[in-house]
Every structure is written in C-alpha cells, then in structure tokens.
C-alpha cells in the first residue's frame, strides 16, 4: 500500500451542506483531473494528476450525520501503490480540504 494521510473532523453543519462544500473544495483544488464522483451516498471521490512530486493521488471524503453535527473523514492516497514517500502531498491535500470545510469564525464580541 502506498503513502496516504487521513483526518477526521466534526463540523456543526448539516451533512447535505457539508457535501456541497466538499464538492466545491475538491473542484477548486489545483490538479483535479476528471470528475468528482459520488460512489455511494455520503462518499465523494476524486483523482488528481501526477506532478513532479507524485504519480497522482486519490482523495475520498466520507460524510456522516452525527448528533453534534457532521463527521467528515478525508483521505488522500498515492495513486501508484508502490509510492511510499509523498513529500507531504497527501497531508497538504487533506489540510486544504479541511480548511475549506471548517465553518467561518464568528467575529469577536465588542469588535466592529
């Protein structure tokens, strides 16, 4: 199995809205190749082109409704199964998606 990176987060937003946001974030990431597929309800999959640092990545976003919001599991894995070092590409992919899904911060009280 090649190099991969995964994170789980909970956001206080409805699952349908998180799914739409995830789709937009994936679509806007640099290197997106082809289409973003919904392989089954609550799962988005996307492939990313090869670069000088990797032979491409496969990204999956699992979205599940929970009592306290929506649980999102983001995984980025090298497309080539024998690529054991990714120079931080998978972590960077996950962090970009995570940043795009985090709710905007409310302005601090007392600030204009």
Beta strands, then each sheet from edge to edge (+ up, - down):
strand 1: 4-11
strand 2: 32-40
strand 3: 43-48
strand 4: 57-66
strand 5: 69-78
sheet 1: 1+ 5- 4+ 3- 2+
end
